[in-house]
Amino acid sequence: MTDDHSDHSHPHHEVADVSFGVVTVSSSRTLETDESGDSLVESIQEDGKSVVARELVGDHQQAIAATVLALVERDDVDAVVLTGGTGLSPEDVTVESVRPLFDQEIPGFGELFRHLSYEDIGPRALLSRAFAGSIDGVPVFCLPGSTQGATFGTEQLILPTIGHVLGHTRGH
């Protein structure tokens, strides 16, 4: 099997000091009632990383895309995590909003999220469209809107790997 891990001629350094932008996609929540966003911020901060931006945006493709791009352009945002809009209802448009912005997709993120979710919730895990990619070297992760799904994805997948992901996406 060949992949980036076997190529020792291009060392990638882990990034230790990581700052996040957190975005909740919802037309029914406010920042005051956003339990999923609160949970993400808490998980990130408990892991010793910082949240430098917190946004809430409605289920509108242009607004979601504009919010993500504005965060990616900030010098103090290393990674972006979105919660919400990854299901199958007609108003779930996070995937359609963010995917066209990606320079690269990270297909393993969604695959692993669904695999691990399957162990917890069974075949209903296939309903999740959790996914990730990078824009100008900034990883962007899209998680379900449920507090359980958002927290699980952040604590089990994003936080343990973000330093390594950034080591790759930044080209160091």
N, CA, C and O of each residue as an XYZ file, in Angstrom:
688
protein
N       0.847     -1.177      0.000
C       0.000      0.000      0.000
C       0.889      1.236      0.000
O       1.796      1.358      0.824
N       0.631      2.131     -0.909
C       1.411      3.365     -0.931
C       0.495      4.533     -0.636
O      -0.615      4.623     -1.162
N       0.967      5.406      0.195
C       0.257      6.644      0.497
C       1.262      7.652      1.020
O       2.466      7.395      1.025
N       0.768      8.795      1.457
C       1.659      9.851      1.927
C       2.481      9.428      3.139
O       3.555      9.977      3.382
N       1.979      8.451      3.905
C       2.684      8.061      5.121
C       3.969      7.298      4.811
O       4.894      7.303      5.623
N       4.041      6.649      3.664
C       5.225      5.862      3.345
C       6.292      6.687      2.633
O       7.396      6.195      2.395
N       5.980      7.922      2.294
C       6.916      8.773      1.578
C       7.692      9.622      2.578
O       7.246     10.700      2.971
N       8.856      9.127      2.984
C       9.633      9.822      4.010
C      10.471     10.967      3.450
O      11.133     11.673      4.209
N      10.450     11.160      2.135
C      11.222     12.253      1.553
C      10.534     13.602      1.750
O      11.146     14.647      1.531
N       9.276     13.585      2.159
C       8.534     14.821      2.415
C       7.992     14.777      3.835
O       6.848     14.372      4.040
N       8.781     15.182      4.812
C       8.307     15.111      6.195
C       7.176     16.108      6.440
O       7.187     17.223      5.918
N       6.215     15.690      7.232
C       5.105     16.561      7.619
C       5.168     16.734      9.127
O       5.229     15.757      9.873
N       5.153     17.968      9.563
C       5.250     18.265     10.977
C       3.859     18.525     11.527
O       3.055     19.229     10.916
N       3.589     17.949     12.685
C       2.310     18.197     13.315
C       2.245     19.626     13.830
O       3.241     20.183     14.291
N       1.068     20.204     13.745
C       0.828     21.551     14.232
C       0.199     21.423     15.617
O      -0.840     20.781     15.775
N       0.821     22.025     16.605
C       0.355     21.856     17.984
C      -0.673     22.911     18.395
O      -1.654     22.586     19.063
N      -0.462     24.150     18.010
C      -1.323     25.255     18.435
C      -2.380     25.491     17.356
O      -2.094     26.099     16.325
N      -3.600     25.009     17.596
C      -4.648     25.047     16.569
C      -5.811     25.914     17.035
O      -6.290     25.781     18.162
N      -6.259     26.807     16.146
C      -7.408     27.661     16.413
C      -8.536     27.304     15.438
O      -8.316     27.165     14.235
N      -9.720     27.162     15.972
C     -10.883     26.725     15.197
C     -11.905     27.841     14.991
O     -12.057     28.736     15.823
N     -12.591     27.761     13.873
C     -13.836     28.472     13.656
C     -14.945     27.438     13.739
O     -14.844     26.383     13.114
N     -15.989     27.712     14.488
C     -17.108     26.786     14.650
C     -18.353     27.433     14.060
O     -18.686     28.574     14.381
N     -19.040     26.684     13.186
C     -20.235     27.195     12.515
C     -21.391     26.234     12.745
O     -21.270     25.036     12.488
N     -22.502     26.754     13.227
C     -23.729     25.975     13.321
C     -24.619     26.372     12.154
O     -24.875     27.555     11.927
N     -25.087     25.373     11.420
C     -26.003     25.598     10.303
C     -27.391     25.201     10.781
O     -27.671     24.020     10.986
N     -28.252     26.186     10.957
C     -29.604     25.923     11.443
C     -30.481     27.136     11.213
O     -30.056     28.275     11.408
N     -31.709     26.880     10.796
C     -32.676     27.970     10.669
C     -33.582     28.037     11.889
O     -34.422     28.932     11.983
N     -33.424     27.103     12.826
C     -34.309     27.067     13.989
C     -33.604     27.381     15.302
O     -34.269     27.596     16.315
N     -32.283     27.411     15.311
C     -31.550     27.675     16.552
C     -31.022     29.099     16.577
O     -30.929     29.777     15.554
N     -30.681     29.522     17.785
C     -29.937     30.759     17.987
C     -28.644     30.366     18.689
O     -28.512     29.224     19.128
N     -27.690     31.281     18.807
C     -26.465     30.964     19.543
C     -26.777     30.592     20.990
O     -26.049     29.811     21.603
N     -27.855     31.149     21.536
C     -28.229     30.852     22.918
C     -28.807     29.452     23.067
O     -28.722     28.870     24.149
N     -29.395     28.893     22.007
C     -30.024     27.566     22.093
C     -29.244     26.506     21.314
O     -29.767     25.429     21.028
N     -28.006     26.815     20.976
C     -27.192     25.949     20.125
C     -26.365     24.968     20.956
O     -25.183     25.203     21.207
N     -26.986     23.874     21.378
C     -26.293     22.896     22.212
C     -25.154     22.207     21.461
O     -24.110     21.927     22.052
N     -25.338     21.931     20.173
C     -24.273     21.268     19.406
C     -23.041     22.155     19.302
O     -21.920     21.698     19.526
N     -23.247     23.415     18.965
C     -22.124     24.352     18.890
C     -21.442     24.523     20.232
O     -20.215     24.569     20.309
N     -22.244     24.618     21.304
C     -21.684     24.726     22.655
C     -20.812     23.508     22.971
O     -19.728     23.636     23.540
N     -21.299     22.340     22.598
C     -20.563     21.107     22.864
C     -19.244     21.070     22.090
O     -18.227     20.624     22.621
N     -19.258     21.540     20.834
C     -18.026     21.574     20.041
C     -17.006     22.511     20.666
O     -15.835     22.158     20.804
N     -17.442     23.692     21.039
C     -16.540     24.663     21.655
C     -15.928     24.072     22.928
O     -14.722     24.182     23.153
N     -16.760     23.450     23.748
C     -16.284     22.856     24.996
C     -15.258     21.747     24.721
O     -14.216     21.691     25.373
N     -15.551     20.875     23.766
C     -14.630     19.773     23.437
C     -13.296     20.301     22.927
O     -12.237     19.808     23.315
N     -13.351     21.298     22.063
C     -12.131     21.875     21.487
C     -11.283     22.518     22.585
O     -10.071     22.311     22.648
N     -11.928     23.294     23.443
C     -11.192     23.985     24.501
C     -10.655     23.012     25.540
O      -9.556     23.210     26.059
N     -11.417     21.958     25.854
C     -10.934     20.961     26.807
C      -9.718     20.213     26.262
O      -8.924     19.669     27.029
N      -9.575     20.188     24.938
C      -8.430     19.536     24.300
C      -7.233     20.491     24.200
O      -6.206     20.139     23.620
N      -7.364     21.692     24.762
C      -6.259     22.635     24.775
C      -6.126     23.476     23.515
O      -5.110     24.139     23.304
N      -7.149     23.447     22.687
C      -7.132     24.253     21.465
C      -8.098     25.420     21.642
O      -8.869     25.452     22.602
N      -8.057     26.372     20.726
C      -8.894     27.553     20.913
C      -9.955     27.678     19.827
O      -9.802     27.184     18.710
N     -11.027     28.354     20.197
C     -12.098     28.713     19.257
C     -12.046     30.225     19.120
O     -12.322     30.952     20.075
N     -11.691     30.699     17.927
C     -11.527     32.131     17.712
C     -12.716     32.750     16.987
O     -12.803     33.971     16.858
N     -13.627     31.912     16.515
C     -14.825     32.420     15.835
C     -15.956     31.431     16.041
O     -15.763     30.217     15.979
N     -17.141     31.972     16.286
C     -18.342     31.143     16.461
C     -19.435     31.814     15.658
O     -19.762     32.979     15.888
N     -20.000     31.076     14.714
C     -21.017     31.635     13.826
C     -22.251     30.745     13.814
O     -22.170     29.544     14.072
N     -23.387     31.348     13.513
C     -24.618     30.610     13.254
C     -25.180     31.135     11.956
O     -25.339     32.343     11.781
N     -25.482     30.231     11.045
C     -25.981     30.625      9.729
C     -27.175     29.749      9.377
O     -27.224     28.574      9.741
N     -28.134     30.328      8.667
C     -29.325     29.584      8.261
C     -29.020     28.573      7.166
O     -27.916     28.534      6.623
N     -30.011     27.764      6.855
C     -29.871     26.708      5.845
C     -29.976     27.291      4.433
O     -30.892     26.954      3.682
N     -29.041     28.156      4.082
C     -29.029     28.796      2.770
C     -27.649     28.629      2.160
O     -26.650     29.015      2.768
N     -27.583     28.057      0.960
C     -26.299     27.715      0.360
C     -25.337     28.889      0.280
O     -24.176     28.753      0.666
N     -25.785     30.031     -0.209
C     -24.871     31.169     -0.374
C     -24.361     31.666      0.969
O     -23.191     32.029      1.089
N     -25.221     31.687      1.981
C     -24.809     32.154      3.310
C     -23.808     31.191      3.942
O     -22.843     31.622      4.574
N     -24.034     29.900      3.773
C     -23.100     28.904      4.323
C     -21.744     29.048      3.644
O     -20.714     29.110      4.316
N     -21.741     29.102      2.313
C     -20.484     29.223      1.567
C     -19.740     30.499      1.952
O     -18.527     30.467      2.158
N     -20.446     31.610      2.051
C     -19.812     32.888      2.400
C     -19.221     32.837      3.803
O     -18.132     33.363      4.029
N     -19.918     32.212      4.747
C     -19.431     32.106      6.121
C     -18.153     31.275      6.168
O     -17.186     31.660      6.826
N     -18.143     30.130      5.470
C     -16.962     29.270      5.454
C     -15.783     29.997      4.812
O     -14.673     29.966      5.344
N     -16.014     30.647      3.683
C     -14.925     31.354      3.004
C     -14.364     32.485      3.866
O     -13.153     32.703      3.893
N     -15.234     33.199      4.564
C     -14.767     34.289      5.428
C     -13.876     33.736      6.549
O     -12.879     34.362      6.908
N     -14.225     32.581      7.097
C     -13.404     31.984      8.152
C     -12.077     31.482      7.605
O     -11.032     31.670      8.227
N     -12.120     30.842      6.434
C     -10.900     30.306      5.826
C      -9.904     31.437      5.535
O      -8.692     31.240      5.628
N     -10.414     32.601      5.187
C      -9.547     33.736      4.850
C      -8.915     34.396      6.073
O      -7.968     35.170      5.933
N      -9.422     34.103      7.267
C      -8.869     34.704      8.479
C      -7.520     34.091      8.815
O      -7.344     32.877      8.717
N      -6.578     34.918      9.207
C      -5.245     34.435      9.565
C      -5.243     33.647     10.871
O      -4.349     32.833     11.102
N      -6.237     33.881     11.724
C      -6.247     33.224     13.032
C      -7.088     31.954     13.063
O      -7.256     31.367     14.133
N      -7.625     31.507     11.922
C      -8.412     30.271     11.861
C      -7.598     29.208     11.131
O      -7.267     29.359      9.955
N      -7.279     28.122     11.854
C      -6.528     27.011     11.272
C      -7.431     25.932     10.695
O      -7.056     25.246      9.745
N      -8.630     25.780     11.272
C      -9.562     24.739     10.846
C     -10.986     25.212     11.125
O     -11.223     26.021     12.022
N     -11.923     24.693     10.343
C     -13.332     25.060     10.497
C     -14.144     23.789     10.723
O     -13.961     22.791     10.025
N     -15.043     23.836     11.708
C     -15.958     22.734     11.961
C     -17.378     23.266     11.851
O     -17.743     24.239     12.511
N     -18.174     22.616     11.008
C     -19.587     22.954     10.881
C     -20.420     21.851     11.499
O     -20.076     20.674     11.389
N     -21.503     22.219     12.142
C     -22.457     21.247     12.652
C     -23.825     21.599     12.087
O     -24.289     22.733     12.202
N     -24.458     20.612     11.480
C     -25.801     20.802     10.933
C     -25.831     20.805      9.418
O     -24.853     21.147      8.754
N     -26.991     20.411      8.886
C     -27.218     20.467      7.446
C     -26.611     19.325      6.655
O     -26.465     19.430      5.437
N     -26.248     18.218      7.333
C     -25.625     17.098      6.617
C     -26.559     15.904      6.469
O     -26.128     14.827      6.058
N     -27.831     16.085      6.799
C     -28.785     14.986      6.675
C     -29.383     14.917      5.277
O     -28.802     15.410      4.311
N     -30.545     14.303      5.190
C     -31.168     14.063      3.887
C     -32.441     14.867      3.637
O     -33.089     14.682      2.607
N     -32.809     15.754      4.557
C     -34.016     16.543      4.313
C     -33.713     17.645      3.302
O     -32.554     18.026      3.137
N     -34.733     18.159      2.625
C     -34.489     19.166      1.580
C     -33.757     20.411      2.067
O     -33.057     21.050      1.282
N     -33.901     20.772      3.345
C     -33.207     21.966      3.847
C     -31.761     21.691      4.242
O     -31.031     22.627      4.569
N     -31.335     20.446      4.220
C     -29.947     20.092      4.548
C     -29.060     20.340      3.333
O     -28.971     19.502      2.436
N     -28.396     21.517      3.314
C     -27.630     21.928      2.129
C     -26.158     22.235      2.439
O     -25.470     22.851      1.624
N     -25.679     21.811      3.601
C     -24.283     22.081      3.936
C     -23.338     21.430      2.924
O     -22.389     22.063      2.462
N     -23.596     20.183      2.586
C     -22.730     19.472      1.634
C     -22.684     20.209      0.303
O     -21.608     20.442     -0.247
N     -23.835     20.570     -0.206
C     -23.907     21.257     -1.497
C     -23.284     22.648     -1.444
O     -22.812     23.156     -2.461
N     -23.280     23.257     -0.278
C     -22.725     24.598     -0.105
C     -21.206     24.595     -0.027
O     -20.552     25.486     -0.568
N     -20.644     23.596      0.645
C     -19.227     23.592      0.965
C     -18.391     22.791     -0.033
O     -17.275     23.191     -0.363
N     -18.912     21.678     -0.509
C     -18.119     20.809     -1.394
C     -17.528     21.549     -2.596
O     -16.363     21.310     -2.914
N     -18.255     22.430     -3.279
C     -17.658     23.121     -4.440
C     -16.490     24.041     -4.076
O     -15.730     24.445     -4.956
N     -16.338     24.373     -2.804
C     -15.265     25.254     -2.363
C     -13.948     24.511     -2.153
O     -12.882     25.125     -2.110
N     -14.025     23.194     -2.023
C     -12.852     22.401     -1.656
C     -11.818     22.332     -2.769
O     -12.146     22.152     -3.942
N     -10.546     22.481     -2.363
C      -9.429     22.175     -3.250
C      -9.203     20.673     -3.266
O      -8.877     20.088     -4.299
N      -9.382     20.056     -2.098
C      -9.238     18.613     -1.945
C     -10.299     18.123     -0.979
O     -10.652     18.814     -0.024
N     -10.807     16.918     -1.237
C     -11.701     16.287     -0.276
C     -10.886     15.336      0.595
O      -9.819     14.867      0.201
N     -11.407     15.064      1.776
C     -10.815     14.093      2.689
C     -11.859     12.991      2.862
O     -12.556     12.966      3.877
N     -11.982     12.079      1.894
C     -13.073     11.106      1.922
C     -13.048     10.185      3.136
O     -14.098      9.728      3.589
N     -11.861      9.909      3.665
C     -11.770      9.024      4.816
C     -12.498      9.544      6.040
O     -12.922      8.758      6.888
N     -12.650     10.863      6.146
C     -13.344     11.431      7.310
C     -14.787     10.943      7.365
O     -15.221     10.391      8.377
N     -15.522     11.144      6.289
C     -16.920     10.711      6.266
C     -17.058      9.200      6.339
O     -17.959      8.676      6.995
N     -16.153      8.506      5.655
C     -16.189      7.040      5.684
C     -16.001      6.524      7.106
O     -16.747      5.659      7.565
N     -15.003      7.058      7.795
C     -14.724      6.606      9.152
C     -15.833      7.037     10.108
O     -16.204      6.282     11.008
N     -16.365      8.245      9.920
C     -17.464      8.708     10.764
C     -18.642      7.747     10.659
O     -19.200      7.336     11.676
N     -19.021      7.389      9.439
C     -20.154      6.483      9.249
C     -19.845      5.084      9.789
O     -20.713      4.435     10.372
N     -18.620      4.628      9.595
C     -18.245      3.299     10.104
C     -18.369      3.254     11.630
O     -18.973      2.335     12.184
N     -17.799      4.244     12.293
C     -17.855      4.264     13.755
C     -19.279      4.522     14.243
O     -19.680      3.988     15.277
N     -20.039      5.324     13.521
C     -21.440      5.570     13.889
C     -22.265      4.297     13.763
O     -23.176      4.056     14.556
N     -21.941      3.490     12.767
C     -22.649      2.224     12.565
C     -22.538      1.340     13.805
O     -23.497      0.675     14.196
N     -21.347      1.344     14.417
C     -21.142      0.545     15.620
C     -22.055      1.014     16.752
O     -22.394      0.234     17.642
N     -22.453      2.290     16.717
C     -23.271      2.877     17.772
C     -24.762      2.849     17.440
O     -25.579      2.469     18.279
N     -25.117      3.251     16.212
C     -26.544      3.409     15.883
C     -27.033      2.455     14.798
O     -28.197      2.511     14.402
N     -26.150      1.578     14.312
C     -26.567      0.605     13.310
C     -26.697      1.214     11.926
O     -26.067      2.229     11.630
N     -27.518      0.594     11.070
C     -27.571      1.009      9.668
C     -28.089      2.431      9.438
O     -27.945      2.959      8.335
N     -28.680      3.054     10.441
C     -29.097      4.454     10.274
C     -27.910      5.372     10.039
O     -28.086      6.512      9.608
N     -26.696      4.889     10.317
C     -25.480      5.684     10.081
C     -25.353      6.083      8.616
O     -24.724      7.095      8.307
N     -25.938      5.307      7.712
C     -25.813      5.642      6.286
C     -26.540      6.927      5.928
O     -26.319      7.469      4.845
N     -27.399      7.427      6.801
C     -28.112      8.681      6.546
C     -27.225      9.908      6.693
O     -27.579     10.990      6.225
N     -26.071      9.748      7.343
C     -25.179     10.893      7.558
C     -24.356     11.190      6.313
O     -23.819     10.293      5.663
N     -24.275     12.476      6.005
C     -23.407     12.914      4.915
C     -22.214     13.697      5.474
O     -21.722     14.623      4.828
N     -21.756     13.332      6.660
C     -20.565     13.957      7.246
C     -19.421     13.850      6.243
O     -19.230     12.804      5.623
N     -18.669     14.924      6.087
C     -17.563     14.918      5.126
C     -16.591     16.028      5.464
O     -16.864     16.871      6.319
N     -15.437     16.022      4.775
C     -14.412     17.030      5.046
C     -13.571     17.253      3.799
O     -13.572     16.454      2.863
N     -12.856     18.366      3.823
C     -11.934     18.700      2.750
C     -11.106     19.885      3.184
O     -11.140     20.289      4.346
N     -10.362     20.440      2.249
C      -9.565     21.617      2.594
C      -9.732     22.700      1.537
O      -9.930     22.432      0.352
N      -9.644     23.926      2.015
C      -9.718     25.121      1.173
C      -8.483     25.951      1.488
O      -8.316     26.397      2.623
N      -7.632     26.164      0.525
C      -6.402     26.935      0.738
C      -5.620     26.450      1.955
O      -5.081     27.256      2.714
N      -5.559     25.136      2.138
C      -4.802     24.564      3.241
C      -5.526     24.524      4.570
O      -4.971     24.041      5.558
N      -6.759     25.023      4.619
C      -7.543     25.030      5.862
C      -8.538     23.868      5.824
O      -9.432     23.852      4.979
N      -8.393     22.897      6.729
C      -9.353     21.799      6.753
C     -10.730     22.275      7.219
O     -10.852     23.080      8.143
N     -11.759     21.755      6.554
C     -13.144     22.085      6.875
C     -13.879     20.770      7.095
O     -13.913     19.915      6.210
N     -14.465     20.615      8.276
C     -15.158     19.392      8.657
C     -16.645     19.677      8.806
O     -17.032     20.650      9.455
N     -17.479     18.830      8.206
C     -18.930     19.006      8.265
C     -19.539     17.828      9.006
O     -19.445     16.682      8.566
N     -20.165     18.127     10.134
C     -20.717     17.123     11.031
C     -22.229     17.266     11.161
O     -22.789     18.310     10.826
N     -22.889     16.214     11.648
C     -24.340     16.310     11.877
C     -24.680     17.408     12.876
O     -23.820     17.884     13.618
N     -25.944     17.797     12.881
C     -26.418     18.829     13.793
C     -26.742     18.317     15.183
O     -26.876     19.110     16.115
N     -26.872     17.007     15.342
C     -27.159     16.471     16.671
C     -25.948     16.679     17.573
O     -24.803     16.577     17.130
N     -26.215     16.969     18.834
C     -25.122     17.164     19.781
C     -24.264     15.907     19.859
O     -23.037     15.993     19.900
N     -24.903     14.741     19.880
C     -24.164     13.481     19.969
C     -23.256     13.291     18.756
O     -22.079     12.964     18.913
N     -23.786     13.493     17.551
C     -22.998     13.295     16.332
C     -21.870     14.307     16.201
O     -20.754     13.959     15.816
N     -22.168     15.561     16.522
C     -21.163     16.616     16.403
C     -20.028     16.407     17.407
O     -18.854     16.545     17.063
N     -20.384     16.076     18.637
C     -19.385     15.863     19.680
C     -18.545     14.627     19.366
O     -17.321     14.656     19.494
N     -19.199     13.548     18.957
C     -18.495     12.315     18.600
C     -17.472     12.578     17.499
O     -16.310     12.192     17.633
N     -17.883     13.222     16.427
C     -16.973     13.487     15.313
C     -15.805     14.363     15.709
O     -14.681     14.158     15.252
N     -16.070     15.333     16.556
C     -15.016     16.248     17.001
C     -14.028     15.534     17.913
O     -12.817     15.617     17.711
N     -14.547     14.835     18.913
C     -13.674     14.216     19.915
C     -12.963     12.977     19.393
O     -11.814     12.730     19.760
N     -13.618     12.193     18.545
C     -13.035     10.926     18.100
C     -12.233     11.036     16.813
O     -11.319     10.242     16.591
N     -12.553     12.001     15.963
C     -11.898     12.081     14.660
C     -11.100     13.360     14.445
O      -9.944     13.298     14.024
N     -11.689     14.511     14.723
C     -11.026     15.773     14.405
C      -9.886     16.072     15.376
O      -8.747     16.262     14.951
N     -10.179     16.113     16.662
C      -9.163     16.524     17.633
C      -7.939     15.595     17.663
O      -6.816     16.087     17.771
N      -8.118     14.273     17.570
C      -6.922     13.418     17.589
C      -6.038     13.547     16.341
O      -4.872     13.154     16.372
N      -6.571     14.087     15.258
C      -5.806     14.114     14.003
C      -5.509     15.507     13.469
O      -4.754     15.634     12.505
N      -6.071     16.555     14.057
C      -5.991     17.877     13.439
C      -4.548     18.356     13.251
O      -4.237     18.966     12.227
N      -3.679     18.098     14.200
C      -2.284     18.523     14.048
C      -1.621     17.855     12.856
O      -0.861     18.488     12.124
N      -1.909     16.583     12.666
C      -1.353     15.837     11.539
C      -1.971     16.295     10.223
O      -1.272     16.456      9.222
N      -3.290     16.505     10.230
C      -3.972     17.001      9.023
C      -3.366     18.329      8.591
O      -3.065     18.521      7.413
N      -3.186     19.236      9.530
C      -2.615     20.538      9.194
C      -1.180     20.420      8.705
O      -0.758     21.180      7.834
N      -0.433     19.481      9.252
C       0.930     19.242      8.774
C       0.947     18.884      7.297
O       1.898     19.196      6.580
N      -0.108     18.232      6.855
C      -0.214     17.868      5.429
C      -0.802     18.997      4.579
O      -0.265     19.323      3.521
N      -1.902     19.590      5.042
C      -2.580     20.579      4.197
C      -1.768     21.861      4.035
O      -1.909     22.568      3.037
N      -0.931     22.154      5.003
C      -0.106     23.352      4.916
C       1.158     23.114      4.103
O       1.878     24.059      3.780
N       1.432     21.850      3.769
C       2.577     21.534      2.940
C       3.923     21.686      3.613
O       4.935     21.880      2.941
N       3.946     21.599      4.928
C       5.224     21.712      5.666
C       6.008     20.431      5.565
O       7.104     20.333      6.117
